[in-house]
Amino acid sequence: MSLNKYTSGTKVVNHNEQVVFNYLSNFNNLSGYLNSGLIEKITEKIPQIKITEFSSDQDSCKFKITGLGLAEIRIVNREPFKTIKVESSDGLPLSFTFWIQLMPVDNFTTKMRLTLHAEMSMMIKMMAGDKLAEGIDKLADTLSALPYQ
């Protein structure tokens, strides 16, 4: 097993960092968005992976991945208006820590960057490494375009 780091490009969100932080640091906000069609879009793009039975509370979300079983991710640290740290739990073929970093630009704009540290075997890295690098950037694009409220 080796530790691999993937970083998204810096994205711009047209909301202040407090609004972005408050929205992203509560998985219940993401639940409605995911269940409104995003999971189906993920399944269309990666047909080998089917996500079902998504549920969440403020600090965690759980879901089933076809062929892998139940997975859970949990927010383990919140540094108000700057950083949200998320970790995986058992159920995935790799363990990871994920950071959402926020930096204010002005009263109505925030820069956001995602960083993923994934512990995985060489075989999984060869199969999924490029997809993780691409996926972290696409996730950043998706998060930057959410309907923050």
C-alpha positions in Angstrom: 0.0 0.0 0.0 1.2 3.4 -0.9 0.0 6.9 -0.2 -1.0 8.9 -3.3 -1.9 12.6 -3.5 -4.3 14.1 -6.0 -5.1 17.9 -6.1 -7.8 19.6 -8.1 -7.2 22.9 -9.9 -8.3 26.0 -8.0 -12.0 26.7 -8.6 -14.0 29.9 -8.1 -17.3 29.8 -6.2 -19.5 32.9 -6.6 -20.4 33.0 -2.9 -18.5 34.1 0.2 -16.5 31.5 2.2 -18.9 31.4 5.1 -21.9 30.4 2.9 -19.7 27.8 1.0 -18.3 26.4 4.3 -21.7 26.1 6.0 -23.2 24.3 3.0 -20.4 21.8 2.4 -19.7 21.1 6.0 -23.2 19.5 6.4 -23.7 16.3 4.4 -27.5 16.7 4.7 -27.2 19.6 2.2 -25.5 17.3 -0.3 -28.0 14.5 0.2 -30.8 16.3 -1.6 -28.5 17.3 -4.4 -27.1 13.7 -4.8 -30.5 12.1 -4.7 -31.9 14.5 -7.3 -30.0 12.9 -10.1 -26.3 13.3 -9.5 -25.9 9.6 -8.5 -27.5 8.5 -11.8 -25.1 10.8 -13.7 -22.1 9.2 -12.0 -23.5 5.7 -12.8 -23.9 6.7 -16.5 -20.3 7.9 -16.7 -18.8 4.9 -14.8 -21.2 2.0 -15.4 -19.1 -0.4 -13.5 -19.9 1.5 -10.3 -23.5 1.7 -9.2 -24.2 3.7 -6.0 -27.5 3.0 -4.2 -29.1 3.5 -0.8 -27.5 6.9 -0.1 -28.2 8.3 3.3 -26.6 11.1 5.4 -26.6 13.1 8.5 -24.7 16.2 9.3 -21.4 14.5 9.8 -21.4 11.4 7.6 -22.9 9.7 4.6 -23.4 6.0 3.8 -24.0 4.3 0.5 -23.8 0.9 -1.2 -21.4 0.4 -4.1 -22.2 -2.6 -6.3 -19.6 -5.3 -5.8 -18.0 -3.6 -2.8 -20.7 -3.3 -0.2 -21.5 -0.5 2.2 -19.2 2.5 2.3 -19.1 5.5 4.6 -17.4 8.8 4.6 -17.3 11.1 7.7 -16.3 14.7 8.3 -13.6 14.5 11.0 -12.6 18.2 11.2 -14.0 21.6 10.5 -11.9 24.7 10.6 -14.6 27.4 10.2 -14.6 29.0 6.8 -11.3 27.5 5.8 -11.1 23.7 5.7 -13.3 20.6 5.8 -11.6 17.3 6.4 -13.3 14.0 5.3 -12.1 10.4 5.9 -13.3 7.1 4.6 -14.2 4.2 6.8 -14.3 0.5 6.1 -16.1 -0.7 3.0 -13.9 0.8 0.3 -10.9 -0.9 -1.4 -8.8 2.1 -0.5 -8.7 4.4 2.5 -8.5 8.1 1.9 -8.5 11.6 3.5 -10.0 14.4 1.6 -9.7 18.2 2.2 -11.9 21.0 0.9 -9.9 24.2 1.2 -11.5 27.6 1.0 -9.9 31.0 0.6 -11.9 34.3 0.3 -11.3 36.5 -2.7 -13.8 39.2 -1.7 -17.2 39.4 0.0 -18.9 37.5 -2.8 -16.2 35.1 -4.2 -14.3 32.2 -2.8 -11.5 30.1 -4.2 -11.8 26.3 -3.6 -9.3 23.5 -3.9 -9.7 19.8 -3.2 -6.9 17.5 -2.0 -7.2 13.7 -1.8 -4.7 11.5 0.0 -5.5 7.9 -0.9 -3.8 4.7 0.5 -4.1 2.0 -2.2 -2.3 -1.0 -3.6 -0.2 -0.7 -6.7 -2.9 -2.7 -8.6 -5.7 -0.3 -7.7 -3.4 2.7 -8.5 -2.7 1.3 -11.9 -6.4 0.8 -12.6 -7.8 3.9 -10.9 -5.0 6.4 -10.5 -5.7 8.4 -13.6 -9.5 8.3 -12.9 -8.9 9.6 -9.4 -6.8 12.5 -10.7 -9.5 13.4 -13.3 -12.3 12.7 -10.8 -11.0 15.1 -8.1 -11.0 17.9 -10.6 -14.5 17.1 -11.8 -15.7 16.9 -8.2 -14.2 20.4 -7.6 -16.1 21.6 -10.7 -19.3 20.1 -9.4 -18.9 21.6 -5.9 -18.1 25.0 -7.3 -21.4 25.0 -9.2 -23.7 23.8 -6.4 -26.8 26.0 -5.6 -25.3 27.4 -2.3 -28.0 28.9 0.0 
